[in-house]
Amino acid sequence: MKISIIVAIDEKNAIGKNNQLLCHLPADMKMFRLLTTGHTLVMGRKTFESLPNGALPNRRNIVISRTLAEKEEENLIICSSLEKAFEICKEEDEVFIIGGANIYNETINEADFLYVTLIKHTFENADTFFPSIDFNKWREVSRENFAADGKNPYDYAFVKYARIL
């Protein structure tokens, strides 16, 4: 099983404010959908609660929570630990970690790939951050740069990193 982290960060590694994304960037949402559809997503409770319509469609959603009761529904599993989540996913080809900060911190040293949308902006008063990327452990394998446009208010880049073995 490959573990991939997918995240949108600003220039100071901020990922959120008040349990919300930093901004609305349609291109990032489209890339997120493209990469994660058909795969399992692992997330923390706060990330799950921030989703406007609950579990994301066409993906298995696993929520890590110490406060919610464990349960299993059609495309939603709530479990109490990352270890349980990874055990559930052991036969999968690729699993995506989608946040939040605590889950990113717990998985960055186990991840095989990072899919980063780098928003070329700094957001004031951000309160949630992605861990620093140690470039001695990660190598950039692809980058696509884009300019702001009528739908996407900031310049951004899609950057993929692979763990250096």
Protein Blocks (a to p, Z undefined) as FASTA:
>chain_A
ZZdddddddfkopabeehiafbdcfklmmmmmmmmgopacdddfklmmmpmnlpaehiac
ddddfkbccdddfklccdfbfklmmmmmmmpmbdcdebdfklmmmmmmmpmbdcdddddb
ddehiabdcddddfklbccfbdcdddddfklmbdcddddddddZZ
